[in-house]
Amino acid sequence: MENKMFCFQCQETAGCTGCTKFGVCGKSPELANMQDLLIYVTKGLSEVTTRLRKEGKKIDKELNHFITLNLFTTITNANFDNGVFYGRVKETLRIKSELISKLDNKEGLSEVALWDASSNEEMDKKAGLLERINGVVRGSKETKSLNLILKEKSNSDEVGVLATKDEDVRSLRELITYGLKGLSAYSKHANALGYDNEEIDAFMQETLAKLLDDSLSIDELIALTLETGKVGVDGMALLDTANTTTYGNPEITKVNIGVGKNPGILVSGHDLKDIEQLLIQTEGTGVDVYTHSEMLPAHYYPNLKKYKHLVGNYGNAWWKQKEEFESFNGPILMTTNCIVPPKNESYKSRMYTTGAAGFEGCVHIEADENGFKDFSAIIEQAKKCNAPTEIEQGEIIGGFAHAQVLALADQVVEAVKTGAIKKFFVMAGCDGRAKSRNYYTDFAKALPKDTVILTAGCAKYKYNKLDLGDINGIPRVLDAGQCNDSYSLALIALKLKEVFELQDINELPIAFNIAWYEQKAVIVLLSLLYLGVKNIHLGPTLPAFLSPNVAKVLVENFGIGGITNVEDDMKMFLE
């Protein structure tokens, strides 16, 4: 194998086959390989925790959180700090070694579970890779050795996606892995608000361990894929409970997209706890707070919108952040994933990370033992900055999560019964850089006036600023919130099924035309499949990690399809 790396977990993977030289997302080969290594050792740790549970031993909450964060940090565009992965690999190996000593029965543990980098010559080849790379980067004249190290790592037989030789087994293992990565995001956000589910944590770890088992058949892996979807629903429910209990049920809200005259801090990502702490600490300082991309739905929660200095949303989806972070003028707080590697030093010096997010050279703000994060440095920098440069004016409306939509249920049902609403289109998911994603803007524009869009995630930025009007006072774009809030769309569909006394969710006048990008979209897809939703269309491309045979199974059993063009797809959806 001559690849410097191999990654095909996101929609923009090179050639829709896999990034082999450098990540389209911006991650380097050495970073990609260290992320693979982190997943590798986390599978080994999970095998040990799973066996400990079977022996009746308790796994503490902190360890569950550690494993969850290991998964989360490897999600696309989350963390670009090489040192973070080196540290987490070493800590994972240390914890695993301690836990193995607590096992009553160590027989039959896999090579991955038993591997200890500190005790064999593979240290340099695996865990010490980054240390050697850094040594070269920091001044060694032996520049050719860097390529040799990368080649050595990429040729490893036991680490990385291509370690599984069978194409279909590899496809299913990766589909499950990416589902678990998405599930880890939901769990991590819930954990931050003090909500845990031991059953979800145990499932994630047991499933990671099963992915090491070469005896599992294709049928068993397919069953495990659907089970991942089932637990995905549980994970989304956990996060929904955490968010709504803490901040109240989202409510219909008009959000300003212009700017004020005060200096501001821009918050991107998904973690509501982070923006709450920032709002508390900035109150009365003369510094305004703005949301960006997936943080937009913070405006919908009663316990967050009460802060008057949460003044609006600035910009659009995550991939436009280079120009938008530049024009914002003030500091930026990246709370989770969706980082685009900054090339402009003028805003890189204003960019802070926290949680799973990270970028080398940016200040990372850690929580203390009580979960408190000190944002004083970012606040003080903000005070010295100019107010944001205005890039647009007006308002957008959102807050149509399940509680709010169900409060309007009578109005919605009446509109359906009278024919005012002919069909709902679920257009949730992700946005991205590909020009082919303009399809979703054109599709929204072309939809008949008697249709309503249900959305969640940053895919909404393709159409949430269009003037699509309303139907009897019901906006034609109902935004439930973040990609994390896709659970709301499932609940709305299930409630409509109940109201109309239907036996099958697929009998509803609902079509699914979903844009995907990264791993949270994968767990949403698996969850929808578990709930019995069929004929979901994904775009702008089908995932590269679906082998032809696995794709065939999804097509034949669930009606999964891709997109073509607006005109033909519109006919297909409306027939």
C-alpha positions in Angstrom: 0.0 0.0 0.0 1.5 3.3 -1.0 -1.2 5.5 0.4 0.0 8.1 3.0 -3.4 7.8 4.6 -6.9 6.4 3.8 -10.1 8.1 5.0 -13.6 8.0 3.4 -15.8 8.9 6.3 -17.1 12.2 5.0 -19.1 13.2 1.9 -16.3 15.2 0.4 -13.8 12.4 0.4 -11.5 12.7 -2.7 -13.1 11.4 -5.8 -15.9 9.9 -3.7 -13.5 7.0 -3.1 -11.1 8.0 -0.3 -8.5 10.6 0.7 -5.1 9.0 0.3 -2.6 11.9 0.2 -4.2 14.7 2.3 -7.7 15.1 3.8 -10.1 17.3 1.9 -11.2 18.4 5.3 -7.6 19.7 5.9 -6.2 17.0 8.1 -2.6 15.8 7.3 -1.7 12.2 6.8 0.0 12.0 10.1 -3.1 13.3 11.8 -5.4 10.9 9.9 -3.2 8.0 10.9 -3.1 9.0 14.6 -6.9 9.2 14.5 -7.0 5.7 13.1 -4.6 4.6 15.9 -6.9 6.2 18.5 -9.9 4.2 17.2 -7.7 1.1 17.2 -6.7 1.4 20.8 -10.2 2.5 21.9 -11.5 -0.8 20.4 -9.0 -2.6 22.6 -10.0 -0.7 25.7 -13.7 -1.3 24.9 -13.1 -5.0 24.7 -11.6 -4.9 28.2 -14.5 -2.7 29.7 -17.0 -5.1 28.0 -15.4 -8.1 29.7 -15.3 -6.3 33.0 -19.0 -5.6 32.8 -19.6 -9.3 32.1 -17.6 -10.2 35.2 -20.0 -7.9 37.2 -17.5 -5.1 37.7 -18.7 -1.5 37.4 -17.3 0.9 34.8 -17.3 4.4 36.2 -18.9 7.4 34.5 -15.6 9.2 33.9 -14.2 6.2 31.9 -17.4 6.1 29.8 -17.0 9.8 29.1 -13.3 9.3 28.1 -14.2 6.6 25.5 -17.1 8.8 24.2 -14.7 11.7 23.8 -12.1 9.4 22.0 -14.8 8.7 19.4 -16.0 12.3 19.2 -12.5 13.8 18.6 -12.2 11.7 15.4 -15.3 13.1 13.8 -14.6 15.1 10.6 -13.5 18.7 11.2 -13.4 18.3 15.0 -9.8 18.3 16.1 -6.7 19.1 14.1 -4.2 19.2 17.0 -1.7 16.4 16.5 -0.6 16.5 20.2 -4.1 15.8 21.4 -4.3 12.5 19.6 -0.8 11.4 20.8 -1.8 12.2 24.3 -5.2 10.4 24.1 -3.6 7.3 22.6 -1.1 7.1 25.4 -3.8 7.7 28.1 -6.0 5.0 26.5 -3.1 2.5 26.6 -2.4 3.4 30.3 -6.1 3.0 31.3 -6.3 -0.3 29.4 -3.3 -1.7 31.1 -4.7 -0.9 34.5 -8.1 -2.4 33.7 -6.6 -5.6 32.3 -5.0 -6.2 35.7 -8.5 -6.2 37.2 -9.9 -8.9 35.0 -10.5 -12.3 36.5 -10.1 -14.0 33.1 -7.7 -12.7 30.6 -7.9 -15.6 28.3 -9.0 -15.0 24.7 -8.4 -11.3 24.7 -7.6 -10.0 21.2 -4.2 -8.8 20.0 -5.6 -5.3 20.0 -6.7 -5.5 23.6 -3.4 -6.9 24.7 -1.2 -4.6 22.7 0.9 -2.3 24.9 3.1 0.1 23.1 5.3 0.8 26.0 6.4 -2.8 26.3 7.5 -3.7 22.8 9.4 -2.6 19.8 6.3 -1.4 18.1 6.4 1.7 20.3 8.1 3.7 17.6 5.9 2.3 14.9 2.6 3.2 16.6 2.3 5.4 19.6 5.6 7.0 19.1 4.9 7.9 15.5 3.8 11.5 16.2 6.8 12.1 18.5 9.1 11.1 15.7 7.3 13.2 13.2 7.4 16.2 15.5 11.1 15.7 16.0 11.6 15.9 12.2 9.4 18.9 11.9 11.2 20.8 14.7 14.4 21.0 12.9 15.9 17.7 11.9 17.6 17.8 8.5 16.6 14.3 7.8 13.4 15.4 6.0 13.2 12.2 4.0 12.6 10.3 7.2 9.2 12.0 7.6 7.9 10.3 4.4 9.4 7.0 5.6 7.6 7.3 8.9 4.3 8.0 7.1 4.8 5.2 4.7 5.7 2.8 7.6 2.5 3.8 9.3 0.3 3.6 6.3 1.6 0.1 5.6 0.6 -1.1 9.0 -1.5 -4.3 8.7 -3.4 -3.8 11.9 -4.3 -0.1 12.0 -6.7 1.8 9.8 -9.7 1.2 7.6 -7.9 -0.9 5.1 -6.8 -3.4 7.8 -10.1 -5.2 7.0 -9.5 -6.9 3.7 -13.0 -8.0 2.8 -14.7 -5.1 1.1 -18.2 -5.9 2.5 -17.1 -6.6 6.0 -15.0 -3.4 5.9 -18.0 -1.4 4.6 -20.3 -2.6 7.4 -17.6 -2.2 10.1 -17.1 1.4 9.0 -20.8 2.1 8.7 -21.2 1.0 12.3 -18.1 2.8 13.4 -19.3 6.1 11.9 -22.7 5.5 13.5 -21.0 5.2 16.8 -19.0 8.3 16.2 -22.3 10.2 15.6 -23.8 8.6 18.7 -20.8 9.7 20.7 -21.6 13.3 19.8 -25.2 13.1 21.2 -23.8 11.4 24.3 -21.1 13.9 24.8 -23.5 16.9 24.6 -25.9 15.2 27.1 -23.0 14.3 29.4 -22.0 18.0 29.5 -25.4 18.8 30.9 -25.2 16.1 33.5 -27.2 13.4 31.7 -25.8 9.8 31.3 -27.1 6.5 30.1 -25.0 3.5 31.1 -26.8 1.3 28.6 -25.8 3.5 25.7 -22.2 3.7 26.9 -22.1 -0.1 27.3 -23.5 -0.6 23.9 -21.0 1.7 22.2 -18.1 -0.1 23.9 -19.5 -3.6 23.3 -20.0 -2.8 19.6 -16.5 -1.4 19.3 -15.2 -4.7 20.7 -17.4 -6.7 18.3 -15.8 -4.9 15.4 -12.6 -6.8 16.3 -14.4 -10.2 15.9 -13.5 -11.7 12.6 -16.1 -14.5 13.1 -19.1 -12.2 12.7 -21.0 -12.9 9.5 -22.3 -10.4 7.1 -25.8 -11.0 8.4 -24.7 -10.5 12.0 -23.0 -7.2 11.0 -26.2 -6.0 9.2 -28.1 -6.8 12.4 -25.6 -4.9 14.4 -25.9 -1.9 12.1 -29.7 -1.8 12.7 -29.1 -2.2 16.4 -26.8 0.8 16.3 -29.7 2.7 14.8 -32.0 1.6 17.6 -29.5 2.9 20.2 -29.1 6.0 18.1 -32.7 6.8 18.8 -32.1 6.4 22.5 -29.0 8.7 22.2 -31.0 11.4 20.5 -33.8 11.0 23.1 -31.3 11.4 25.9 -29.9 14.6 24.4 -33.4 16.0 23.7 -34.3 15.4 27.4 -31.0 17.0 28.5 -31.5 20.1 26.3 -35.2 20.7 27.0 -35.0 20.0 30.7 -32.1 22.4 31.0 -33.1 25.2 28.7 -36.8 24.6 28.1 -38.6 23.5 24.9 -37.6 25.5 21.8 -40.2 28.0 20.7 -41.0 29.9 17.6 -38.3 32.7 17.4 -37.3 35.4 14.9 -33.5 35.7 14.9 -31.7 38.8 13.8 -29.1 38.3 11.1 -27.7 41.8 11.2 -25.2 43.2 13.7 -25.1 45.7 16.6 -22.5 48.3 17.5 -20.8 46.5 20.4 -17.8 44.2 20.0 -18.9 40.6 19.9 -17.9 37.0 20.4 -19.0 34.5 17.7 -19.9 31.0 18.9 -19.9 28.0 16.5 -20.4 24.3 16.9 -23.1 22.5 18.9 -22.5 22.6 22.7 -25.2 24.6 24.4 -23.5 24.4 27.8 -20.6 26.3 26.4 -22.7 29.2 25.0 -24.6 29.3 28.3 -21.5 29.7 30.3 -20.2 32.4 27.9 -23.5 34.3 28.1 -23.3 34.3 31.9 -19.7 35.5 31.9 -20.3 38.2 29.3 -23.4 39.7 30.9 -22.9 43.4 31.7 -19.5 43.5 30.0 -20.6 45.4 26.9 -19.7 42.4 24.7 -22.4 40.9 22.6 -22.7 37.2 21.7 -23.6 35.9 18.2 -24.2 32.4 17.0 -22.8 30.9 13.9 -23.8 27.9 11.8 -25.1 25.0 14.0 -25.3 27.2 17.1 -28.2 29.2 15.6 -30.8 27.1 17.5 -29.5 28.5 20.8 -31.8 31.4 20.1 -34.9 29.1 20.3 -34.4 27.9 23.9 -36.2 30.1 26.5 -33.4 29.8 29.1 -30.8 31.0 26.5 -32.8 33.6 24.6 -33.5 35.5 27.9 -30.0 36.9 27.6 -30.4 40.2 25.9 -26.8 40.3 24.7 -27.4 37.2 22.6 -28.1 39.5 19.7 -28.3 37.4 16.6 -26.8 34.9 14.1 -23.8 35.8 12.0 -23.2 34.1 8.7 -24.1 30.8 7.3 -23.1 27.2 7.3 -19.7 26.0 8.7 -17.8 25.9 5.4 -18.1 29.6 4.9 -16.3 30.4 8.1 -13.0 31.6 6.6 -14.5 34.8 5.2 -17.1 35.1 7.9 -14.7 34.7 10.8 -12.5 37.4 9.1 -15.3 39.9 8.8 -16.7 39.3 12.3 -13.6 41.1 13.7 -14.0 39.7 17.2 -13.0 36.4 18.8 -14.5 33.1 17.8 -15.3 30.1 20.1 -15.4 26.7 18.4 -17.3 24.4 20.7 -17.3 21.1 18.9 -16.7 20.0 15.3 -17.0 21.9 12.0 -13.6 23.6 12.0 -12.2 24.7 8.6 -8.4 24.9 9.1 -7.7 28.7 9.3 -5.1 30.0 6.9 -5.5 33.7 7.8 -3.4 34.5 10.8 -5.6 37.5 11.5 -8.5 35.5 12.8 -6.5 32.4 13.8 -5.2 34.5 16.7 -8.8 35.2 17.6 -10.0 31.6 17.4 -10.4 29.6 20.6 -11.4 25.9 20.9 -13.1 23.9 23.7 -14.5 20.4 24.2 -13.7 18.0 21.4 -12.6 20.8 19.1 -8.9 21.7 18.6 -6.5 23.3 16.2 -2.8 23.6 16.8 -1.8 27.2 17.6 -5.3 28.2 18.9 -6.0 28.6 22.6 -7.9 25.6 24.0 -10.2 26.3 27.0 -10.6 23.3 29.3 -13.2 22.8 32.0 -12.3 22.4 35.6 -13.3 19.5 37.8 -16.8 21.0 38.2 -17.3 21.6 34.4 -16.7 25.4 34.7 -14.9 27.0 31.8 -13.1 30.3 32.3 -13.8 32.5 29.2 -12.1 35.6 30.6 -9.3 35.6 28.0 -11.7 35.6 25.1 -13.9 38.3 26.7 -10.9 40.6 27.3 -9.8 40.2 23.7 -13.3 40.9 22.5 -13.4 44.2 24.3 -10.4 45.4 22.3 -12.0 44.4 18.9 -14.2 46.3 16.5 -17.9 45.5 16.2 -18.7 42.9 13.5 -18.9 44.0 9.9 -22.4 43.6 8.7 -22.8 41.1 5.9 -26.6 40.8 5.7 -29.8 42.2 7.3 -33.1 40.8 8.3 -34.5 37.9 10.3 -34.9 34.2 10.0 -37.5 32.1 11.9 -37.0 28.8 13.7 -37.8 26.9 16.8 -40.0 24.2 15.3 -38.9 21.3 17.5 -41.4 18.6 18.3 -43.1 20.3 21.3 -43.7 23.5 19.3 -44.9 21.6 16.2 -47.2 19.4 18.3 -48.6 22.5 19.9 -49.6 23.5 16.4 -50.9 20.0 15.6 -54.5 20.9 15.1 -53.5 23.6 12.7 -51.2 21.3 10.8 -53.7 18.4 10.7 -56.4 20.8 9.4 -54.1 22.0 6.7 -53.4 18.5 5.6 -57.0 17.4 5.7 -58.1 20.4 3.6 -55.4 19.9 1.1 -53.6 23.2 1.9 -50.5 21.0 2.7 -50.1 18.2 0.2 -46.7 16.9 1.4 -43.9 17.4 3.9 -40.3 17.2 2.7 -37.7 16.3 5.3 -34.6 18.1 4.1 -32.4 17.7 7.2 -28.7 17.1 7.4 -25.5 18.8 6.5 -24.2 21.5 4.2 -20.8 21.5 2.6 -18.5 23.1 0.0 -19.5 21.0 -3.0 -21.2 23.1 -5.8 -23.5 20.2 -6.3 -25.2 21.1 -3.0 -26.8 24.0 -4.8 -29.2 21.3 -5.8 -30.9 21.7 -2.4 -31.5 25.4 -2.9 -32.9 24.8 -6.3 -35.0 22.0 -5.0 -36.5 24.1 -2.3 -37.3 26.9 -4.8 -39.0 24.4 -7.1 -41.2 22.8 -4.5 -44.9 23.4 -5.0 -46.5 26.1 -2.7 -48.6 23.4 -1.0 -45.5 21.7 0.5 -43.6 22.2 3.8 -39.9 21.6 4.5 -39.0 20.0 7.8 -35.3 20.6 8.6 -32.6 20.3 11.2 -28.9 20.7 10.8 -26.9 23.1 8.8 -28.4 21.9 5.5 -31.1 24.6 6.2 -28.7 27.3 5.2 -29.3 26.3 1.6 -32.8 27.6 1.8 -33.7 29.2 5.2 -33.2 32.7 4.0 -35.4 32.2 0.9 -38.8 33.9 0.9 -40.8 30.7 0.5 -43.9 32.1 2.3 -46.3 30.2 4.5 -49.5 28.1 4.4 -52.3 29.5 6.5 -49.7 31.0 8.8 -47.5 27.9 8.9 -44.0 28.8 7.6 -43.0 26.6 4.7 -39.6 26.0 6.3 -39.9 24.5 9.8 -36.5 24.4 11.4 -36.3 22.0 14.4 -32.7 23.0 15.3 -29.3 21.4 15.1 -28.4 18.1 13.5 -28.6 17.0 17.1 -32.3 17.8 17.0 -33.2 15.4 14.2 -35.0 13.4 16.9 -37.7 16.1 16.7 -38.4 15.3 13.0 -38.8 11.6 13.9 -41.2 12.4 16.7 -43.2 14.7 14.5 -43.5 12.0 11.8 -44.6 9.4 14.4 -47.2 11.8 15.9 -48.6 12.5 12.5 -48.8 8.7 11.9 -50.8 8.4 15.2 -53.1 11.3 14.4 -54.0 10.0 11.0 -54.4 6.5 12.4 -51.9 4.9 9.9 -50.2 1.6 10.4 -47.0 2.5 8.7 -44.9 5.7 8.9 -44.3 5.3 5.1 -48.0 5.9 4.5 -47.6 9.6 5.6 -47.3 12.3 3.0 -43.6 12.7 3.9 -40.6 12.4 1.6 -37.0 12.3 2.8 -34.4 14.1 0.8 -31.4 14.4 3.1 -28.0 16.0 2.6 -25.2 14.3 4.5 -21.6 15.2 5.2 -20.2 13.6 8.4 -20.9 11.0 11.0 -23.8 12.5 12.9 -25.8 12.2 9.6 -24.9 8.5 9.6 -26.4 7.8 13.0 -29.5 9.8 12.0 -29.8 7.6 8.9 -29.4 4.4 10.8 -32.0 5.6 13.4 -34.5 6.4 10.6 -34.0 2.9 9.2 -34.6 1.4 12.6 -37.8 3.3 12.9 -38.9 1.8 9.6 -38.6 4.8 7.3 -38.1 3.8 3.7 -37.2 5.4 0.4 -34.7 7.9 1.9 -32.7 9.8 -0.7 -29.2 10.9 0.2 -27.0 13.5 -1.5 -25.1 14.9 -3.1 -23.5 11.5 -3.3 -23.9 8.1 -1.7 -21.3 7.4 0.9 -18.0 6.0 -0.4 -17.8 3.6 2.5 -20.8 1.7 1.2 -19.5 -1.2 -0.9 -21.6 -2.2 -3.9 -23.1 -5.2 -2.1 -23.9 -3.3 1.1 -25.4 -0.5 -1.0 -27.5 -3.1 -2.8 -28.8 -4.4 0.6 -29.8 -0.9 1.6 -31.5 -0.3 -1.7 -33.4 -3.6 -1.8 -34.5 -3.6 1.8 -35.0 0.1 2.6 -35.3 1.8 -0.8 -32.2 4.0 -0.1 -31.4 6.1 -3.2 -29.3 9.0 -4.4 -30.3 12.3 -6.1 -30.1 13.1 -9.8 -31.5 16.5 -10.8 -34.2 18.8 -9.5 -36.8 18.2 -12.3 -36.6 14.4 -12.3 -36.4 14.1 -8.5 -39.3 16.4 -8.1 -41.4 14.1 -10.3 -40.3 11.1 -8.5 -41.1 12.5 -5.0 -44.5 13.9 -6.0 -45.8 10.9 -8.1 
